[in-house]
């Protein structure tokens, strides 16, 4: 039986969302096909093997139980990530499924670890994960390729501290209010603010800088929020298009994960077949352009009045909670949650085998 290591938690502002997503994934995995190995990472970056109930992952109490288990039986519960003796990661699992949202999980760092120790894993590789996690880089690449996006400006916190007046003038010269201010490397709407004045803009930049020194400012669009899901490596397939009607002014952290009964997810979205196909076509182009593989959720804005479709961002480890669009979109297509996870595992093995078949000796 394949031993799947589900990794959760992590050193990220999205730590709590990772716990919620991982609990859903663990519950959905077909236990007749896979043995689940639960591996938790604390906010401080410590790794723990956890064999307690899934409920303790979702409510955050897993950490204390894992520490107690390690103290009582270090031979069994100690993890040597790169070591060759004892409980090394390669001995614990056959396949890694990182459900780690945000930095140090979705940005290519842990993918690089898996590559170095040659463990197959689910989702995008180092390049795809790093590019899509960095909103500024992703927008630069997609913009160069001509994909439609909302107007934006990029800045760094050190530059803002040195040239505040000039940077604000540059932003206002490029964009109109309202604007959205975001950390470049963060997801789940963490650190995002909607601003309408210069004073709000300054405060929002300071808030975003708590999570990343690189900051994205986008011009606000009067729009409908659309999402689609992609599955595959070199020949990806795309789900139907869904629409989010948020409970708050925009689909923020609270609306995404804690107002499931108030925010509405419309699947499929009430848009024309032509618009739905346009969304799906752009999703596939962006997925390939940013070197994604395995799976992803692609987010769009459709401007009210004009119907113009704009690419927003790609999430290579999208939310897997009971409110999350990604599994719901595939469920609409007839792909049940356990089958979706199985497909992600198959795609991870496919990518791993393709990589290992390449020539490494140039002689």
Secondary structure, DSSP 8 states (H G I E B T S, - for coil): -EEEEEEEE-SSTTHHHHHHHHHHHHHHS-TTTEEEEEEEE-TT--EEEE-S-THHHHTTTHHHHHHHHHHH-HHHH--BSS-SSSSBHHHH-SEEEE---STTTSSSHHHHHHHHTT-EESS--HHHHHHHH-HHHHHHHHHHTT--B--EEEEEHHHHHHSHHHHHHHHHHH--SSEEEEESS--TTTT-EEE-SHHHHHHHHHHHTTT-SEEEEEE---EEEEEEEEEESSS-EEEEEEEEE-SSSS--HHHHHT-TTTSEEEES-SS-HHHHHHHHHHHHHHHHHTT--EEEEEEEEEETTT--EEEEEEETT---STT-HHHHHHHHTT--HHHHHHHHHHHHHHHHHHHHTS-----
